[in-house]
Amino acid sequence: MINIIKIAARNLRRYLRRTILTSALIALGVLAVLLFISITGSFKSMMIGQITDSMIGHLQIHRKGYLASIDNLPLNRNLNQPQVAKVKEALNEIDAVESYSMRIKLGAMFSNFTETTNIRLNTVLPDQEVKTVPLLPERIIEGKKREVFIQRGEILIPELIAKGMKVKVGDNVVLVANNKDGSVNGKTFVVSGVLEGISGPGGRDGVIHLEDAKELLRINDVEISEIAVRLKSMDHLPRVFSTLKDELESLKNKEGSPVFEVHTWQNLSPFYNIARMIDLMTFFIKIMLVAIVLVSIMNVMIMAVYERINEIGTIAAIGTLPGKIMALFVTEGFLLGVLGTAVGTLISLISIAAINAMGLTFNFGRQSNLVLAPTIAAGDVIIIVLVVIGIAVAASLQPAFKAARMDPITALRHV
């Protein structure tokens, strides 16, 4: 086998120009794929981080049926005290859970004493919320950023309402809301800040303290619309989701219906479709790489067979077995794949390091100056390398089989 490798390497050196061009083509394909994976992966991770760390969290737990009617922000599907205690018990037993935040979501009428509009409110406990969605305070574009980003009697209003109703930080406003029994109550708040909409200028979501919401809705007991969960690492998401789903969704009420529903951020955000499109584009880029390697290696090996018919006839005539002839050409394809892959991988890693050193920035939605930090996992590199080398070997099989089946006498007569 060592001799076959030596002969194959010598044959590649004999046709140096062809070897360089073919290896360069393979290297270019590998470079394009690895750079695309690293850059789109960076954008995808940044996008997911902005969504999960600004408002959603990694997971959310609701009462069964809440998400289906979330557009109406139903108060009659809130979790009660025993249900909240059960969820907290389950979350506290999972080491991968970093924090969780209890929220009440409601719709209300927002008035600046001269005009009125509707507003959606996320009502939170500040310490829990900042630990669960740490980028939320960064969305405050007007108002002082303090250690406690929302206090009793304060409201953070969306940019759309602030501009449309000419409301400034420090102004007094009134919120009027219906509780689940249909009674109406109002409460005065001070505008402490203006929130930037992460999904665009049409957002109507404000933030108040959860205790203020209980007072506004006349809630005396524990009632929670959702519990947002943050994990120590996104890598834990499948395992934690499976654990919570098995533990919580198996619980039934007196009627035999499930009590809870657990959802990941993918089920809660439309931006998941963008993430899926990125994955789909990555898949098609890999297919293009396979096509480039397949065509280039097969073309080179077919040309090598036709140019070396006499040589093939000679080595067959002196007793070289067809299996060894076939192994010789397959080894040449293998070495071409290894050479092109090695060069392409090396240039890709250098290029990724250079991009990180340059500190390029981009904008996403309303977020600006996000740093592009392309990274690629060792597993992705290994998979690409193995796929390219495997395709190079596969592309060599047909020409190698053709060379092995040549009749020595016919081959020696070839001009």
Secondary structure, DSSP 4 states (H G I P E B T S, - for coil): -HHHHHHHHHHHHHTHHHHHHHHHHHHHHHHHHHHHHHHHHHHHHHHHHHHIIIII-SEEEEETTTGGGGGG--GGG-B-HHHHHHHHHHHHT-TTEEEEEEEEEEEEEEE-SS-EEEEEEEEE-HHHHHHHSTTGGGGEEES---SSS--TTEEEEEHHHHHHTT--TT-EEEEEEE-TTS-EEEEEEEEEEEEPPTT-TT--EEEEEHHHHHHHTT--S--BSEEEEEES-GGGHHHHHHHHHHHHTT-B-TTS-B-EEEEEHHHH-TTHHHHHHHHHHHHHHHHHHHHHHHHHHHHHHHHHHHHTHHHHHHHHHTT--HHHHHHHHHHHHHHHHHHHHHHHHHHHHHHHHHHHHHT-EEEETTEEEEEP-----HHHHHHHHHHHHHHHHHHHHHHHHHHHT--HHHHHH--
